[in-house]
Amino acid sequence: MRTRQFLSLYGSIFFLFSGYGLILNSAGVKPTQMGVSNITIGVLNAAFFIGGTISAIVSHRIISRVGHIRSFSVFGALFAIAALAHLMVEQLWMWGILRALLGFCHYSLLMVVESWFTARSVPQNRAKILALYEVVYYMSSATSVLLLSLNMTSNNIFTLAAILVIAATLPVGLTRMQQPEIPKRERISLPHVFSIVPLAWIACFMAGIFINGFFTMGSVFILKLGYSLPQVSLFLGSAMIGGFTIQLFIAWLSNKFGRPRTIFGCACVAAVAAISGMLLLVGLPGNIWAQCVIALAIGCSGFPMYALGLARANDVLPANMNTVEVNRCLLFVYGLGSLVAPLILGSVMQLFNQFGFYSVYAIIATILAVYAYMQPTVLVSERSVYVPVSGNVGPMTAELDPRNNNATDTPYDAQSAEQHIHETLQNTDNQDQPDK
């Protein structure tokens, strides 16, 4: 199927990411204005990813039972209900439930659309489809940040987000494409994935903290410094620009020097940026542009981390082995990082005030840099292709990964994978094998 026939699905994804991103980026605004503690805000924002975790477990059963179009309409309606219900209640525990429902609906909607992409694509055009998917993601995320700069009230933000997600149901409801079947999923334990690809596991987990911690608690951090909502938008937008523009350069670096060295370099940049951010809070406390430079650096270094983790996993696994389930497991790990991020940031920000936000990034980036530096680099001949993909996608994107071909790849086998990884890393000598 030609790519232009997916335009209705791309349109749905654009509206969906825009609506959800608007709520996610502004999630800490009203609680901050109400004087709610950072810890409570962190718990509220973690609810988004609790809902996303539940979606990854149960939503495919709902979709398989009632069909894609009806599922999309139901999840879209529930999303709008949960968004608009924020206007009617002010109890924090109710907000937590509503935000969990928003996260559940968002990732369920993504699963519906992505399963269409997967079923109607062929290996020859998956790379193009995934690339366009990423472009739409960044465009819609940038749109949500720009909408935040309009300095809307909290009620208007939730209303507009509901409108955008309802708009996302229209292209899917009018599509003429046949509804696909959701493929059966194999179960792979998180400890098993950690045992065979530990660097990929840790990188994906840290990426969840880097990215979604930034977007859920960044607004709280900037507002606590006394800045306005448009300046919050400027701060978040700077990170988004950095993450989007650096992808090709990161791809070149990782292909030339290997994933561990690139992860090490990105983590070092993030650590230096976070430490510099704390220094600027003392030296230039009222300069928003200084904070935007730090946000740009964090975006450049933190946003590619998930793609680097996936590339590392695909490097060390056998070339002809299907890694869809491993990639899906790593996406789940990314979600776990996203879940704990606002909890950690909220707690540390409550203890150390304005210095808490950057201190978390400085610590986790340093830990990741030390661990990545200790890992061997796979030889150039053994490396897979780097695919720039964001972790803020649904679980079906693993099927779109051009590094896999379900028709020709052998199924994942734990014993063969572990043996291949052992042999590959044992034969690797970082000093005597220069990259070409």
C-alpha positions in Angstrom: 0.0 0.0 0.0 1.3 3.4 -0.9 2.2 5.8 1.8 -0.3 8.5 0.7 -3.1 6.0 1.4 -2.2 6.4 5.1 -2.9 10.1 5.1 -6.1 9.6 7.2 -4.2 7.7 9.8 -1.4 10.4 9.9 -4.1 13.0 10.3 -5.6 11.1 13.3 -2.2 10.7 14.9 -1.5 14.4 14.5 -4.7 15.4 16.3 -4.2 12.7 18.9 -0.6 13.7 19.8 -1.6 17.4 19.8 -4.4 16.9 22.2 -2.6 14.6 24.6 0.6 16.6 24.4 -1.3 19.8 25.3 -2.7 18.1 28.5 0.6 16.4 29.4 2.7 19.5 28.9 0.3 21.6 31.0 -0.4 18.9 33.6 1.5 20.7 36.4 0.2 24.3 35.6 -3.0 24.4 37.5 -1.8 22.4 40.5 1.2 24.7 40.8 -1.1 27.7 40.7 -3.2 26.1 43.4 -0.1 25.7 45.6 -0.1 21.9 45.5 3.2 20.3 46.6 5.7 19.0 44.0 5.3 15.5 45.4 1.6 15.5 44.9 2.0 17.0 41.4 4.5 14.2 40.6 2.0 11.5 41.7 -0.8 13.1 39.6 1.4 13.2 36.5 2.6 9.6 37.1 -1.1 8.6 36.7 -0.9 9.3 32.9 1.7 6.5 32.6 -0.1 4.1 35.0 -3.0 4.3 32.5 -0.6 3.7 29.7 0.8 0.6 31.4 -2.7 -0.8 31.9 -3.4 -0.1 28.2 -0.4 -2.1 27.1 -1.8 -5.0 29.0 -5.5 -5.0 28.2 -6.4 -2.8 25.3 -5.5 -5.2 22.6 -8.2 -7.6 24.0 -10.9 -4.9 23.7 -9.8 -4.0 20.1 -9.8 -7.6 19.0 -13.3 -8.1 20.4 -15.1 -5.1 19.0 -13.0 -4.0 16.0 -10.7 -1.1 15.3 -13.1 1.7 14.2 -15.6 1.1 17.1 -12.7 0.9 19.6 -11.2 4.1 18.3 -14.5 5.9 18.7 -15.0 4.5 22.3 -11.5 5.4 23.4 -11.8 8.9 21.8 -15.1 9.5 23.6 -13.7 8.3 26.9 -10.7 10.6 26.4 -13.0 13.6 25.8 -15.1 12.7 28.9 -12.0 12.4 31.1 -10.6 15.7 29.8 -13.9 17.7 30.3 -14.5 16.1 33.7 -11.5 18.0 34.9 -13.7 21.1 34.6 -16.3 19.7 37.0 -14.2 18.4 39.9 -11.3 19.8 41.9 -10.5 16.8 44.2 -6.9 15.8 43.6 -7.7 12.0 43.9 -10.3 12.4 41.1 -7.8 14.2 38.9 -5.5 11.2 39.4 -8.2 8.8 38.2 -9.1 11.0 35.3 -5.4 11.3 34.2 -5.0 7.6 34.4 -8.0 7.3 32.1 -6.5 9.8 29.7 -3.2 7.8 29.5 -5.1 4.6 29.0 -7.2 6.0 26.2 -4.2 7.8 24.5 -2.1 4.6 24.2 -5.1 2.5 23.3 -5.9 4.9 20.4 -2.3 4.7 19.3 -2.5 0.9 19.3 -5.5 1.0 17.0 -3.8 3.3 14.4 -0.4 1.6 14.6 -1.9 -1.8 14.0 -3.3 -0.4 10.7 0.1 0.8 9.7 1.6 -2.6 10.6 -1.0 -4.7 8.7 -1.0 -2.5 5.5 2.8 -2.0 5.3 5.4 -4.1 3.6 9.1 -4.4 4.5 10.1 -2.1 1.6 8.2 0.9 2.8 8.3 0.5 6.6 11.3 2.7 7.1 9.5 5.5 5.2 6.2 5.0 7.1 8.0 5.1 10.4 10.0 8.2 9.4 6.8 10.0 8.5 5.3 8.8 11.8 8.2 10.5 13.7 7.8 13.7 11.7 4.1 13.8 12.5 4.9 13.1 16.2 7.3 16.0 16.4 5.1 18.4 14.4 2.1 17.6 16.7 4.2 17.8 19.8 5.5 21.2 18.7 1.9 22.3 18.0 0.9 21.4 21.5 3.8 23.4 22.9 2.8 26.4 20.7 -0.8 26.1 21.9 0.5 26.3 25.4 2.1 29.6 24.6 -1.3 31.2 24.0 -1.6 31.5 27.8 -5.0 29.8 27.9 -6.9 29.1 31.1 -6.7 25.5 32.4 -10.4 25.0 31.5 -9.7 26.1 27.9 -6.7 23.7 27.7 -8.8 20.7 28.6 -11.6 21.8 26.3 -9.3 22.2 23.3 -7.5 18.9 24.1 -10.9 17.2 24.0 -11.8 18.9 20.7 -8.5 17.8 19.1 -8.9 14.1 20.2 -12.5 14.0 19.0 -11.2 15.4 15.7 -8.7 12.5 15.6 -11.7 10.1 15.5 -13.0 11.6 12.2 -10.4 10.4 9.7 -10.5 6.9 11.2 -14.2 6.8 11.2 -14.3 7.7 7.5 -11.4 5.5 6.4 -12.1 2.9 3.7 -9.2 0.6 4.7 -10.1 -2.9 5.9 -9.7 -3.4 9.6 -6.6 -5.6 10.4 -6.1 -8.2 13.0 -3.9 -7.6 15.9 -1.1 -10.2 15.9 -0.6 -12.5 18.9 2.0 -11.4 21.4 4.7 -13.4 22.9 5.6 -12.8 26.6 9.2 -12.0 27.5 10.1 -11.1 31.0 11.8 -7.8 31.9 14.5 -9.5 33.9 15.3 -11.7 30.9 15.7 -8.7 28.6 17.9 -7.0 31.2 20.1 -10.1 31.4 20.7 -10.2 27.6 20.8 -6.5 26.7 21.5 -4.6 30.0 22.7 -1.4 28.3 19.7 -1.2 26.1 17.4 -1.8 29.1 19.0 0.9 31.2 19.2 3.4 28.3 15.5 3.0 27.5 14.5 3.3 31.2 16.6 6.4 31.6 15.1 7.8 28.3 11.7 7.6 29.9 13.0 9.7 32.8 14.7 12.1 30.5 11.8 12.8 28.2 8.6 12.4 30.0 10.0 13.6 33.3 11.0 16.8 31.4 7.5 17.3 29.9 5.5 16.4 33.0 7.5 18.4 35.5 9.3 21.0 33.3 6.3 23.3 33.5 6.2 23.0 37.3 10.0 23.9 37.4 9.7 27.0 35.3 6.5 28.3 37.0 8.2 27.8 40.4 11.0 30.1 39.1 8.4 32.8 38.5 8.1 32.6 34.8 4.9 32.9 32.7 3.0 30.2 30.8 4.4 31.5 27.4 7.9 31.1 28.8 7.0 27.6 29.9 6.2 26.9 26.2 9.5 28.4 25.2 11.4 26.2 27.6 9.6 23.0 26.5 9.9 23.9 22.8 13.6 24.4 23.1 14.0 20.7 24.2 11.7 19.6 21.4 13.7 21.4 18.8 16.9 19.9 20.1 15.5 16.4 20.1 14.2 16.7 16.5 17.3 18.4 14.9 19.9 16.1 16.4 18.6 12.8 15.1 20.6 12.5 11.9 23.8 13.6 13.7 23.2 11.0 16.4 22.7 8.3 13.8 26.0 9.2 12.2 27.8 9.2 15.5 26.4 5.9 16.7 27.1 4.2 13.3 30.7 5.4 13.4 31.6 5.0 17.1 29.1 2.5 18.3 26.1 2.7 20.6 27.8 2.5 24.0 30.2 5.4 23.1 27.4 7.5 21.7 25.2 6.8 24.8 28.2 7.8 26.9 28.7 11.0 25.0 25.0 11.9 25.2 24.9 11.2 28.9 28.0 13.3 29.5 26.4 16.2 27.6 23.2 15.8 29.7 25.1 15.8 32.9 27.1 18.9 32.0 24.0 20.7 30.9 22.2 19.8 34.1 25.1 21.0 36.3 25.3 24.2 34.2 21.6 24.7 34.7 22.1 24.7 38.4 24.9 27.2 38.1 22.8 29.4 35.9 20.1 29.4 38.5 22.6 31.2 40.8 24.4 33.3 38.2 21.5 34.3 35.9 18.3 33.5 37.9 16.0 35.7 35.8 17.2 34.8 32.3 14.8 32.5 30.5 17.0 32.2 27.5 19.8 30.7 29.6 17.3 28.0 30.7 16.2 27.5 27.1 19.8 26.7 26.2 20.0 24.1 28.9 16.7 22.7 27.7 18.0 22.5 24.1 21.1 20.6 25.4 18.9 18.2 27.4 16.7 17.6 24.3 19.7 16.9 22.1 21.2 14.4 24.5 18.2 12.8 26.1 15.7 12.5 23.3 17.8 10.1 21.1 18.4 7.8 24.1 15.5 5.4 23.4 16.5 4.9 19.8 20.1 4.3 20.9 18.9 1.6 23.3 16.9 -0.1 20.6 19.9 0.0 18.3 22.1 -1.5 20.9 19.6 -4.4 21.4 19.4 -5.0 17.7 23.2 -4.9 17.4 23.9 -7.7 19.8 21.0 -10.0 18.9 21.4 -12.3 15.8 20.8 -10.5 12.5 18.2 -12.9 11.2 16.2 -13.2 14.5 13.0 -11.3 14.9 13.3 -8.8 17.7 9.8 -7.4 17.8 9.0 -8.7 21.3 12.3 -7.5 22.6 11.7 -4.1 21.2 8.2 -4.1 22.6 9.6 -5.1 26.0 12.1 -2.2 25.8 9.2 0.2 25.0 7.5 -1.1 28.2 10.7 -0.4 30.1 10.7 3.2 28.7 7.1 3.5 30.0 8.3 2.4 33.4 10.9 5.2 33.3 8.2 7.6 32.3 6.1 6.4 35.3 8.7 6.9 38.0 10.1 10.1 36.5 7.4 12.5 37.9 7.5 10.7 41.2 11.3 11.1 41.5 11.4 14.7 40.2 8.4 15.8 42.4 10.1 14.4 45.5 13.5 15.8 44.8 12.1 19.2 43.8 10.2 19.3 47.0 13.4 18.7 49.0 15.8 21.0 47.0 13.4 23.5 45.5 14.6 24.9 42.1 17.8 22.9 42.2 16.0 19.6 42.4 14.9 19.4 38.8 18.4 19.6 37.3 20.0 17.6 40.1 17.9 14.5 39.1 19.2 14.8 35.5 22.7 15.3 36.6 22.7 12.1 38.7 20.9 9.8 36.3 23.0 11.0 33.4 26.2 10.4 35.3 25.1 6.9 36.3 24.3 6.1 32.6 27.6 7.6 31.4 29.6 5.5 33.8 27.8 2.3 32.9 27.9 2.9 29.1 31.6 3.6 29.3 32.1 0.1 30.8 30.3 -1.7 28.0 32.0 -3.1 24.9 31.3 -1.7 21.4 30.1 -4.1 18.8 32.2 -4.4 15.6 31.0 -2.3 12.6 30.2 -5.5 10.7 27.8 -6.7 13.4 25.9 -3.5 13.9 22.3 -3.0 12.8 20.8 0.1 11.3 20.0 3.0 13.6 16.3 3.9 13.4 15.4 7.3 14.9 12.2 6.5 16.8 10.6 8.1 19.8 9.5 6.2 22.9 6.3 8.2 23.1 4.5 5.8 20.7 2.3 2.8 21.0 3.4 -0.8 21.3 2.6 -1.7 17.7 5.5 0.4 16.4 7.8 -2.5 17.1 6.1 -4.3 14.2 7.0 -1.3 11.9 10.7 -1.5 12.7 12.5 -2.0 9.3 15.1 -4.0 11.1 12.6 -6.8 11.3 10.9 -8.8 8.6 8.3 -11.2 9.9 8.3 -13.1 6.6 11.9 -14.1 6.6 13.3 -13.7 10.2 13.4 -16.6 12.5 11.3 -16.3 15.7 13.0 -15.1 18.9 14.8 -17.8 20.8 16.2 -17.0 24.2 19.0 -19.7 24.1 20.2 -18.8 20.7 20.1 -15.1 21.5 22.1 -15.5 24.7 24.7 -17.6 22.9 25.1 -15.1 20.1 25.4 -12.2 22.5 28.1 -14.0 24.5 30.1 -14.8 21.4 29.7 -11.3 19.9 30.8 -9.4 23.0 33.5 -11.9 23.8 35.1 -11.4 20.4 34.9 -7.6 20.6 38.0 -5.6 21.3 37.3 -1.9 21.6 40.9 -0.9 21.3 42.1 -3.1 18.5 39.1 -2.9 16.2 38.8 0.7 14.8 35.5 1.7 13.4 35.5 2.5 9.7 
